[in-house]
Amino acid sequence: MYKTRKKIILICVNVVAILLLLFLTVLLLPVKTTSGKYIYSFLLPAVLFIIVGVCGNQCKNKLINSAKKHTLESGETVLINQFIAKLRFCYSLEDFYSVISDILENQGDCSVLVIDKIKDYILYNSPARLTTSESTRKALETNYKDTWPEGFYYFDRHLGVTTRTKKTRGFFMCCEKHHMYVFCKYTRLFDANVFPELYEEYKNFIARMKTISTLSEISATTKEWEQLAENQQSFLPQKIPDIPKLKMAAYYRPLIYVSGDYYSILPIDQSKTMVLLGDVSGKGLSAALIMGLVMNTVKIMEDKEDLVSILRAVDAGIKKMRLQDKYTVMFLGIIDTDKMKIRYINASMSDPIILSPSPNGYRIKPLQSNAGVVGILEIDDNTQVHEQRLFRGDTILIATDGVSEVMDENGVELGDTDLFEKTLVTSAAKTPDKMVEDIVDLIMKYNGDKRLHDDITMLVAKVGY
């Protein structure tokens, strides 16, 4: 569409230029004076040529920009442009998955499947019937082998390559044997000129990700990163404090030496204990810096029971660092073993739960999110602390998404399985230490002893013992 409009504009401009040359040629014809002599006038045509040339060039640029705005920068194509803009700031698979979810899935109602053909491993699939279908995966595996040439392509409803615009039902990109399939019924409405730029950004992202991955592996063996990791570990509790009527255990495993995960246990008095657990977006040094800022901010706050003020202080601190698109999700809670309640703010953590004993076994009570992510959005003025009643024998589990989002060989997340829930319910009767061991063993078995793709951090507290 854009290319066609641009061609039409250039043709019209060339036609006008030819007519102008003909007009100037007429002006350059000799003029007969009263004395009978012929003279040539160059001044007027030259001035007109310069004026019209400058104006014509400006007019051409405006028309081309207008055509671009009405094709590449409007309508359905805006979705792809937004995705490209966000993709430029992706440095890890986690960043990439977030952009897919925010732009393609939530805004564009697309379904996405990302496959590492080298490892024959599904990196990402949308929770949609099409992308989770076994028949879809078999068709893609049959049609697009790991030897498929790099580039971007369109596919039809039968998942075969097509060049017919009206038949397109999606597109896919192949780079470094990473295949990204985007299922979108209105693909035909995207301007074709946006896809080369999309593919270039996808290639750049794959290159960045591999470079960062390589550097991370190398840095994990260097003394400087070891020192940074040791410094980061100093922010975490060196041992679990002895708290009356509250038994606790924690587990912390960074993906590389440094991590964006964090947790803390801060006794306030004999009956009140503050618990903190969170996850910074992304990986590496910037995530580690924000982790340290969060931990230090919480530590120096005098009133540990004012959870809203703590949340705002952390938010202000992260924003002052001005790191690109960095934020944290976090859980702040005060466990009161005298009044048997937990007061909390859950800033977009997905997994905090209470496992409560009952005659029919343990019941799972979610500690639902009541605040947005911290450090990038405005904190709602109506943010409030929620409260949940506790009973003797209740087990509180707070974990980062590295626990629930571990995938098996079929790309199914652990948190979506009955096995995960069964393990939690069965282990809730055990001591916190034993429960942590059970969950860790489950993660490793479910992952098939492959390399993990995220940090893993969890905190378990049993009330009344």
N, C-alpha and C positions, 0 to 999 in steps of 0.2 A: 504493500500500500504506500509506504513512505517512498520506496524506490520509484514506484510508478509516478507518484505526484512530483517527485523531484525531476524525473525525466521530462514530464509535461512542462514544468516550469522552465527548464533549460531550453526546451524546444521553442517555447513562446519567446523567451529572451533572445534567442538566436534569430528568430523571425523578425523581431523588432529591430535588432541590430542591422540586419540586412536591409530593411526598409529605410533605416536611418542612413546607411551608406549610400543608398540610391538617392535619397533626398540631398545629401551633402554633395553627391556627384553633380546633381542638377545645379546646386549653388555655385559649384566650381566652374561651370560653363562660362566662357568669355562674355563680357558685357560690352555692347557697342556704345561708344560715347558720342556726344554731339559733333565731335570733330571727325567722326567716321572711323576712329581707331577702336580696337578691341583690347580690353584690360581684364586681368584675372583678379578676383577678390578672395584672398586666402584667410584673412583675419576673422571674418564672421563665421565661416564654416569651422575653423579651428576652435574658436570659443564654444560654439554649439556642440562640437564633438566632445570636448572635455567635460562640459556641463552634463550633457546627456550620458556620457560614459560613467561618470561618478554616480549620478543619480540612478542609472540603470543597474550598476553593481550593487548599490545599497538596496534597491528594490528587489533584486534577485535574492540577496541574502535574507531579507525580511520574509519573502515568500517561502524560501526553503525552510527557514526557522519556524514559520507558521505551519508548514506542512508537517514538520517534525513534531511540533507540539500537538497537532491534531491526530497524529498517528502513534508515534512512539511514546508520547507523554500524556496520552489520554486513553480513555476506554479500558478495555481489558489488558492492554499492553502495560499499563501502569503497574499491574501486579508483578510482572517479570522485572520491570525496572526497580521496584522496591526490593525484590529479592536480590538483584544484582548489587544494589547499594549496601545491603546488609552483609552480603557474602564477602565484600571487600574487607570487612573487619572480623572475619572468622579465622581463628588460629588453631582451633581444635575441633574434633568431631562433636564435642558437646556444644560448642558455639554453632556449628553447622546444623545440628539437630534442632536447636532452639529456633533458628531462622526458618527452617522447613516448617516447623509447627506453627510459628507466628504468622508467616506470610502465605505459604502455599496451602497449608491445611485450614487454618482458622479463617483467613481472609479470602482465599481462593477456592475453598472447598475441593481441593485436589487431594489425591492419594499418592503417596511417595514410597518407593522401594529403593534402597541403596544396598548394593551387593559388592563385596570385595571378592573378585573372581580369583585372585591369587590364593586366598585362604578358603575359597568357597564358603564364605561366611556372610550372613545377612547382618549388615551394620545397622540398618534402620528400616522399619516398615510401619506405615500408618495403621492405626487401629480400624481399618476398613475391611469390609468383606472381600473386596477385590484383591488388595495387596496381601491379605493373609490366606487367600485361597491356595490350596495345593496345586490346583490345575493351572492357575496363573503362573506360579513359580516354575512349574514344569514346562509350560509353553515358552517362557522367557529363557529358560535354560537350554531348550531345544533350538530356539531361534537365534540366540545371541551367545555364542561360545566365548571363552576367555581370549580367543584369537581375533575377536571382532575389532575391526579398525577403529582408531580413535576418531572422534568427531561427535556431531549431534545429528539425530535422526527423528523422523516422525513414525508413529505406528498407528495401525488401524484397530478396529474392534476385535480382530482376530490376533492382535499382537504381532503382526507382520509389518515390515517396513513399507511405508507408502510415501509417494510424492504428491498424491492428490490431496489438495488442501481440504476439500469438503469431507474426505474420508478419515481425517486424523482424529484420533481419540486420546492422543497424548504424545509425549516426546521423551527421548532418553539421550543421555550423554555418556560417552565412554572415554575415560582418561586414565592412563596408568593401571588399566584393568579394574578400575572402579566404575561400576555401572550405576547410573542414577536414572530411575524410571519415574516419570511424572504422569499420572493418569488424570486427564482433564478433558471432559467432553467438549469444551468450547475452545480447544487449542487453535482451531481454524481462525478464531477472532484475534489471535496475537499477530502483530506485525512481524513478518519473517525476518526483518532486518535486526530484530532485537536478539535473535538466537546466537549469531556469531559472538556478540559481546558477552552474552550469558556463558557461552562455552569457554571463552577466554578467562573469565573470572573463576569458573569452575576449575580450569587447569591451574590457575594461580593458587587457588585454595589447596588443591591436592599437593602442589609443590611446597607451599608453606607448611602444611600439616606434616609432610614427610621430613622437611628440614627441622622443624621443631621437635618431632619425635626422635630424630637422630641425635640432635643436640641434647635432648633430655636423657637419652641413654648414655651418651658420652659424659654428660655433666654428673650423672649419678655415680661416676667413678672418681670424680675429682675432689680434691681436698676442700676447695672453696665451697662446693655445694654440700659437702658433708658438714662443714661448719655452719652453713645456713640452716641445714636440717636440724642440727643440734640446737641452734638458737631458737628455731621454731618450736621444737619439742619442749623447751623451757617454759613456754607459755601454757602448756597443758599441765594438768594435775600430775605431780610426780608420784602420788599415791592416793588411793581412795580414802577420804577422811572417815573416821569412826563416828557415826552419827546415831544417836539413840532412836530406836524404833524405825530405822531406815537402813536397809542393806543395799549397797550399790556395786555395780561393775561397769566397766567401759571397755571398748575396743576401738583401736585407731590404727588404720593401715593406709598410708599414702600410696598413690599410684607410682609416683617417683619420690625422690628424696623430700621435696617440699610439697605442701598440700594446701588446698583452700578449705579443707574441713577443720572443724575445731569443736571443742567441748570444754566445759568447766563445771566444777561442783564447789559452791561457796556457802558454807554454813553461816547463817545469820545469827541465830541463837540456838538454844537447846531444842527448839521444836520446829524452826523454820530453816529450810535449806534452799538456796537458789541453784537451779540447774540451767545450763546453757548449752545448746548444740546448734551448729549451723554449717552452711556450705557456701563458699564464695564462687561466683561464676568463673569458669575458665580454669586454667592451670598455670603453674610456673610462678615466677617471681612476683608478678603483680598480685596474684591471688594470695600468695604468702604474706605480702605486705598488708593487704586488707585484713587477713586473718589476724595478724599481730595487732593491727589498729583496733579491731573489734574486741579482742581479749583485753587489751590494755584499757580501753574505754570503760568496759564493764567493771574491771577491777578497781578503777579509781573513783567510780561513782559512789558517793557517800550513802545515799539512800538506795539500797539494793531492792527495796520493796516497791519503789516507784518504777514499774516496768515501762510505762509509757515514756517517761523522761529518758530512761536508758535507751529505748528504741530510737528516740529522736536524736540523742547524742551520737549514737552509732551512725545514723543516717547522715548527720551533718559532717561527721569526720570523713566518711567515704567520699562524699561530694567534694570536700575540700581537696582531696588527693587528685581529682580531675583525671582519673584513669578511664580510658575509653570503654564505655559500656560495662563497667564493673559494678557488681551489686552482690548482696548476700541474701539468702533465705535463712531464717533463724527461728529457734524456739527458746523463749524465756519463760521460766516457770518458778514459782515459789511453792514448795511442798511443805505443808503445815501438818505435822503429825499429832498435834494437840487438838486442833479443830477438824482434823481429818478432811482436808480439802487441798486442791491445787489451784492456784491462781496463775493464769498464763496469758501470754501473747504468742500466737503462732503466726509468724510472718512468712506464709506460703510454704512451710514445710509440709510435705505430703504424707508422712508416715507416723507421726506420734499417735500412740494408742494407750489405752488402759485395758489390761486383761483382768477382769474381775471374777472371782470365784462365785459359782452358783450351784444349786443342787444338780443341774444338768451339765455341769462342766464350766469352763471359763467362757465368759462373754466378752466380746471385743467392743470397746467404746472409743471411737475416734476423738482426738482432740483437734477439732477442725480449725482450719485457717481463719483468722479474724483480722489479718493485716496483709498489706502487699509486700512485695520485695523491698529491701532496704538499700538505699544508696543511689537510686536512679530515678525513682518516682517520688512525688510529694506524699508525705505522710498524712493520711486522712485526719482531719481535726476531730473526727468522731471515733477515733481508735480507742477501744476500751479493753480493759482486762477482763477475761472470761474466768469463770470459776466452775470447778467440777468436784463433786463430793467423792471422797475416798473411803474405802472400807479396809479392814484388816485383811491382809493377804493380797491386796491389789498389786499388780505388777505394771509399772510404767515403762514403756519402750519408746525411745526417741532415736531415730536413725536417719542418716542422709540417704539420698536416693541411690547411692552406690550399692545399697543392700537390696532394695526391691527391684532395681532395674537390671540386675545381672541376668543375662540371657543364656538359654540353652542352645543346642546346635540348630534348633528350628526357629530361633529368634523370639521365643516366648519368654517374657519377663517373669522372674521368680515371683514378684508381688502379685501377679495375676493368677497364680496357681492355687489349687486347694492344698497342695503340699506345703506351701509356705504358711498358710493359716493353720493347718494341722500341727506343724512344728511349733508354732507360737503357742497354741493352746496346750499342747502336751508339755512344753518346756516351762510354761508359766508357773507350774507347781514346784519347780526346782529352785535352787539358789540362783541369784543373779549371775554368778560366775559360770555355773553350769548352763544356764540359758544362753549366755553369750557364746559359749563353746558350741552348743547345738546349732545356733544360727550360722556361725562361721563355718562349721563342718558342712552344713547344707549348702551354703554359697559355693564352696569349693567343689563339691560333688556336682551341683547343678550346672556350674560353669564348665565342667569336664576338665578341671585342672588346667585350663588354658589361661593365657595372660588376661588379667582383669582390665577393664576399660575405665574405671573410675575409682576414686578414693572410697574407702569404707570406714564409717565411724558410727558407733552406736553407744547408747547409754541405757542401762537397765536399773530400775529402782523398785525394791519390794517394800511395801509399807506395813508397819506394825510389828516388825520383828527386830 
